[in-house]
Amino acid sequence: MQNQQFGVATVARWNPYVNTRPETHLEFTVWYVSADGRMRWATGVTHWDDYQDAGTLRDKVLSLQTDFVQKQWSRIEVNIPNRDHYGHLRPGFIKDTGMLLVTREVLH
């Protein structure tokens, strides 16, 4: 495996005030360059917290990843759980509400 180099992390979207009430949890996806050079992703959930800035939330998501993924990530996306029109959790429901999108370029 050759060492990948990455550009500076760029916050493309940060919207901590998308809901008027705290949620039960946040869902995240982390894209990373695997050992074979292909893009892979890891998903998970974390507890809702009062995140005041994008860096704190990014660091929280990365702290839940392996050392390899922490070094090789290229995109992080955090979403508020899908809910229907009545506020019930609905997996697969179309209303994804993005809270954070951070990217960094793979420079090879």
Buried (B, 14 or more C-beta within 10 A) or exposed (E): EEEBEBEEBEBEEBEBEEEEEEBEBBBBBBBBBEEEEEEEBBEEEBEBEEBEEBBEBBEBBBEBBEEEBBBBBBBBBBBBBBBEEEEEEBEEEEEEEBBBBBBBEBEE
